[in-house]
């Protein structure tokens, strides 16, 4: 019984300490401040678990179709994805360097996430990362699936192919608004 009492008391003390730390303003929310390892771990775990739980859409069978990949490249450029994530031959915009956490290099993410996970992230965005909901930005599911098709092929897309596929698009950037 004393052990349970000690554990309960310790839990209360830790809870009060955490509340004072976070709600007392001691935890810096500045984009320039590195998060403590425990916070980074927790946020990453919560993000991963949430995506795993909610990403259950079935990709269209045409995901590997060349026309869909090319349409995805055009949608990727039109919706401004290259501003934060770059593209073959296109550097990230300078403002993306101020995002915290850094936007991932989608060539790396392409192999780590399933099409359903990519679709869910692009459609819904991710809180507190700068990743917007493209559904709220006006993207239709077909547009989002085409972007997914492009991202899945991104590691093998050449600079020349990307330029040809996106030649008639004008990416959205802060300088053009």
KAJOQUI-V913711 format. One record per backbone hydrogen bond with DSSP energy under -1.0 kcal/mol. NH is the residue of the N-H (numbers start at 0). CO is the residue of the C=O. If there is no record, write none. Layout:
# KAJOQUI-V913711
[[NH/CO] [NH/CO]]
This chain:
# KAJOQUI-V913711
[[4/0] [5/1] [6/2] [7/3] [8/4] [9/5] [10/6] [11/7] [12/8] [13/9] [14/10] [15/11] [16/12] [17/13] [18/14] [19/15] [20/16] [21/17] [22/18] [23/19] [25/20] [26/20] [32/29] [39/35] [40/36] [41/37] [42/38] [43/39] [44/40] [45/41] [46/42] [47/43] [48/44] [49/45] [50/46] [51/47] [52/48] [53/49] [54/50] [55/53] [62/59] [64/61] [68/64] [69/65] [70/66] [71/67] [72/68] [73/69] [74/70] [75/71] [76/72] [77/73] [78/74] [80/75] [82/79] [84/80] [85/81] [86/89] [89/86] [92/82] [95/92] [96/93] [97/94] [98/95] [107/104] [108/104] [109/105] [112/108] [117/113] [118/114] [119/115] [120/116] [121/117] [122/118] [123/119] [124/120] [125/130] [128/125] [133/121] [134/122] [137/134] [138/133] [143/139] [144/140] [145/141] [146/142] [147/143] [148/144] [149/145] [150/146] [151/147] [152/148] [153/149] [155/152] [156/153] [161/157] [162/158] [163/159] [164/160] [165/161] [168/165] [175/172]]
